[in-house]
Amino acid sequence: MNKQANNPMIDSMFKAGAHFGFSKTRRHPSVAPYIFGIKNKVEIFDLEKTSDLLEKAKVYVATLGREGKSILFVGGKSEARNATKIGALSINMPYVDGRWIGGTLTNFVQIRKRVEKLERLTSEKEKGELTKYTKKERLLIDREIANLERFFSGVVSMKELPKAIFVVDPKKEKTAVKEAQDMGIVVVSIAGSDCNIKSIDYPIVGNDSSQTSIQYLTNEITKAYFDAKSEVKKI
């Protein structure tokens, strides 16, 4: 791996642990060209190749930033939730940091109705308009608000279908990936060695099970978007 450490980005990915895959028995065939070797029975990614993939993804994301297009961030597993939410909020994008609700993309009209209900109930509560209900009714409404927030708080800002989705672990989030593909939405994804990357538009092969790795790669994507959008504002 020494030759890979000469590149600052590769060095940063190495320090973040982005080079770790899984055991060879778990490897998906599509990831084989990106494996550097094996250490302690764990496959190691070729970070030079990962760096190339990351750069391609960043170039694409930068075009979205310049055009002001939206990206939906998706990372529901525990290692990804924090980076997914913080990354999305840093560039004012919608996110799903919990369980993916089927139809979020393919049945977007119905999902928007649920989100609008959340907005309406929250607004009524903040304005004190729920006092007209009985104590039991208010309790039920509070429970409904909490339930809606749990599933839809991250997509309140998503008024229309996104141009792309950024996914941590496409194997875990296979439903989200499938919905995006069905709707013609571009998929950018951090994909571990057990993932099928054949159908991913912009795969970033790397450790998708480590908080530090996920955070580093997510930060690179959000920075590419932010910098490109900022450049447009300066013109």
N, C-alpha and C positions, 0 to 999 in steps of 0.2 A: 504493500500500500504506500510505500515511501514516495514513489514517483507521483502519486496522486496528491500528496500533501503540498506540492509546489504551488498549486492553484488555491488562492484564498477561499473561494467558495467550497472547494472540495475539502479543504482543511476544516472549515466550519461545519460541514456536513459530517465529517469524521468525528469531530468533537461532540456533535449532537447525537452520535450513535446511529446515523441514518444508514450506515453500511450493513447493519445486521438484518439478515433474512430469517428464515426458519430452517428446519432440518430438510435435507434433500428429499425425503419422502413426502413432504408437504408441498414441494415446489410445483407450480403450474408450468407446463411446457412453454407457454408463451413468454415466460420470464427468463428462460435458459440463457439467451444471449447476453443478459445483463449481470450474470453471476461471475464474480472475480475468482472465488475459490471457497474453501471450507476451513473453518477454524473451530476447534472443539465441537465438531459435529453440526455446527451452525453455518449456513451458507452466507457468504459475504458478497455484497453488491459491488460491482465495478463503479465506483463513484465518478469516474471520468464520463461514463455513459449516462449515469444519473444526472450529472451536471448538464450534459447536452440536452437531455429531456426537460430538465427544469428550465433551461434557457428558452427552449421552444415554447413551453407553457407560459413563461413570463412575457414573451413577445406577443403571444395571443392575448393574454390578459391586459397587456398595455393598450392594445387596440380597443378593448372594451372600455378602458379608463378614458381614453381620448374621446370616444364616442358617447360616454356617459351611460353605457349599457349596464344592466344589472347582472349580478352573479348571486346565486343561492348557495350558501355554504352548508354542507351536510356532514356531520360527524357525531353520530349518536353514541358510540361506545365510550366508556369512561375515560380512556386515555386521550380522547379527541375533543371532548365536550368543551373544555375551557378554551383551547386554542381556536376552536370553531367559532364560539360566541365572540371572543375578544377580537379575533381577526375580522369577522363580519362587521362588528360594530365600529371598528377602526376606520372602515371606509363606507359606513352607513349602508350596509347590505343586509338582506334578510338571511336567516339561518335556521337550521333544525339541529338542535344539540341534544335531542332525545329520540324517542321512537318515531320513525317515519310513518306518517299517516297516509295510507294508500289513497291515491287519487289527488295528492297534493298538486301534481302537475297535470295528470290526465283528466281529472275532474275538478279543475281549478275553479269553475263557477260556483260549485257547491262549497268548496273550501272557503272561498271569499265570503259566502253567506255566513259561515260559522265565525269567521274573523270579524265581520261587520257586527254580528251579535255581541261578540266580546267587546268591541269598541263601544257599542250602544249601552250595554249594561255597565261598563266601567265609567262611562260618562255620566250616566244617571246616578251612580253611586257617589261619584265625586261632587256632583251638584246637589246631593242630598235629596234626590227625587224618589228614593226608595222608601222614604218614611211613610208613604201612603199604603205600604204593604204591612201585613201582620209580622210579628217577630219570627214566626215559623217560616213565612214566605221569604223574608229577608235572608234567613239562614240558608234556605234552598238556593236563592239567587247567588249568595256568596260562594256556595259550593260550586255552582255552575260556572261562575267567573273563574274560580281557582282551577277548575277542570279545563276550561277553554284556554286559560293562560298557559297551563302545563303543555298543551299540545300546539298552540298557535301563536304564543307571544312573539316568537322569533320571526314570524312571517307577516306580521301586521303591516309592515311597510311594503310588502310585495303586492302592488296593485295590479300587476300584469305578469304574465309568464316571463321568467328570466331569460336572458340570452344564453347563459351558461350555468352549469352547476359545478362547484368545487367539492369533491367528495374525498373523505378520508376512509380508506378501505372499501373499494368497490365490491368486494365479496360480501362484506357485512351489510353494505347498503345497496344490495343488488336490485331491490325494488325501486329505489330512487333512480338508479342508473337506467333501468329498463324504462321507466316512465319518461325520463329525459330523452332517451333514444326514440321512443314512440312519438314524442312531440317535436323531434328535430332540434333538440336543445343540446348544445355542445357540452361534453363531459371532460373536465380536467380532474385528475385524481392522483392522490398519493396511494400507491399500490404496493403491498408487500409481496413476498415471493410466492405466496399461495394464491395470488389473484390472476384472473384471466384478463390480460391487457389488450387483447386483439381488437376489441370493439370500443376501447377508450380512445377518444380523440387526442387527448394530451395526457398520457400516463407519466407519472413521475415515480419510477420504481425506487423504493427505499423502505426504511423501517416505518411501518404504519401502526406499530404497537407500543411505541415509546413516546411519552409526552414531550420530551426534549426534541426528538426528531420531528414529530408532527408540528410542534410549535415553530421550529426553525423553517421548515418547508412552507408552512402556512404564511409565516411572516414574509417570506420571499415573494409569495404570490400577492399578498395585500400591498406590499411596498411597490411592486411593479404597477399595480392598478393606481395607487395613490400618486406616485411620481408622474405617471403619464397624464393623469387628470389635472395635476397641478401645473404641468407644462402648458396645457391648453389654456388654463386660466391666465397665465402670464402673457399670452399672445394678445 
